[in-house]
Amino acid sequence: MRTDKQLLAKGLKYIGFTVGLMFLAPFVIYQAFKNQEHVAYIPVLIIGLLLAITAIGFGFYTIKIFMEAIFGKKPKS
């Protein structure tokens, strides 16, 4: 069994997105809490929380892609 290089490249692309979201989400949430008296506080906070949830989801999906690239797909019984 060999490593699927195309799937591994896809995983590296997704890890780039994940790392970007991991830095962007806390920054947006921090900016929302820093400007609590501003009118756009709630929408910015919601966007930051959605970015954080998306980062977590991308993280799990990226791990799944790496596992499939290295070990292959799990056969169904």
C-alpha positions as CSV (number, residue, x, y, z in Angstrom):
1,M,0.0,0.0,0.0
2,R,1.4,3.4,-1.0
3,T,0.6,6.9,-0.1
4,D,-1.9,8.7,-2.4
5,K,0.0,11.8,-3.4
6,Q,-3.0,13.6,-4.9
7,L,-5.0,13.1,-1.7
8,L,-2.1,14.2,0.4
9,A,-1.8,17.4,-1.7
10,K,-5.5,18.0,-1.1
11,G,-4.9,17.5,2.6
12,L,-2.1,20.1,2.6
13,K,-4.4,22.6,0.8
14,Y,-7.1,22.1,3.4
15,I,-4.6,22.4,6.3
16,G,-3.7,25.8,4.8
17,F,-7.3,26.9,5.0
18,T,-7.6,25.5,8.5
19,V,-4.6,27.4,9.8
20,G,-5.9,30.6,8.2
21,L,-9.2,30.1,9.9
22,M,-7.5,29.3,13.2
23,F,-5.9,32.7,13.2
24,L,-8.8,34.7,11.7
25,A,-11.6,33.4,14.0
26,P,-10.0,34.5,17.3
27,F,-9.0,37.8,15.8
28,V,-12.6,38.5,14.7
29,I,-14.0,37.4,18.0
30,Y,-11.5,39.7,19.8
31,Q,-12.4,42.6,17.7
32,A,-16.1,42.0,18.5
33,F,-15.5,42.0,22.2
34,K,-13.2,45.0,22.0
35,N,-16.0,47.1,20.4
36,Q,-19.1,45.9,22.4
37,E,-20.7,49.4,22.3
38,H,-20.6,49.4,18.5
39,V,-23.8,48.7,16.4
40,A,-22.2,45.8,14.5
41,Y,-21.1,44.0,17.7
42,I,-23.5,41.0,17.4
43,P,-23.0,40.4,13.6
44,V,-19.2,40.5,14.0
45,L,-19.4,38.1,17.0
46,I,-21.6,35.7,15.1
47,I,-19.2,35.8,12.1
48,G,-16.3,35.1,14.4
49,L,-18.1,32.2,16.0
50,L,-19.0,30.7,12.7
51,L,-15.4,31.0,11.6
52,A,-14.3,29.2,14.7
53,I,-16.8,26.4,14.2
54,T,-15.7,26.1,10.5
55,A,-12.0,25.9,11.6
56,I,-12.9,23.0,13.9
57,G,-14.8,21.3,11.1
58,F,-12.0,21.8,8.6
59,G,-9.5,20.4,11.2
60,F,-11.4,17.2,11.5
61,Y,-11.9,16.9,7.8
62,T,-8.2,17.5,7.2
63,I,-7.2,14.8,9.6
64,K,-9.7,12.4,7.8
65,I,-8.1,13.3,4.4
66,F,-4.6,12.7,5.7
67,M,-5.6,9.3,7.2
68,E,-7.1,8.3,3.9
69,A,-4.1,9.4,2.0
70,I,-1.6,7.5,4.2
71,F,-3.6,4.4,5.1
72,G,-6.2,4.1,2.3
73,K,-9.9,4.0,2.6
74,K,-11.4,1.6,5.2
75,P,-13.1,-1.3,3.4
76,K,-16.8,-1.7,4.3
77,S,-17.7,-5.1,5.9
